[in-house]
Amino acid sequence: MVKNSFISVISQEENRGSIEFQVFRFTNKIRRLTSHLKFHRKDYLSQRGLRKILGKCQRLLSYLSKKK
């Protein structure tokens, strides 16, 4: 329920540069890469990309928590 309301806020906002939208996009990428890595365990480039995205998402979330 919270996810649906969050998606509707993002789609209405049309501000793709906002921090909330970036966190939403990173979350989708993380899910996609995680499901990819379940089947391709030795894909080290995808593992590296996942680690980079996790770091970016973590930094954005900490910034967002400090901001609000």
Sequence and secondary structure as in RCSB ss.txt:
>XXXX:A:sequence
MVKNSFISVISQEENRGSIEFQVFRFTNKIRRLTSHLKFHRKDYLSQRGLRKILGKCQRLLSYLSKKK
>XXXX:A:secstr
 HHHHHHHHHHHH  TTSHHHHHHHHHHHHHHHHHHHHH TT HHHHHHHHHHHHHHHHHHHHHHHH 
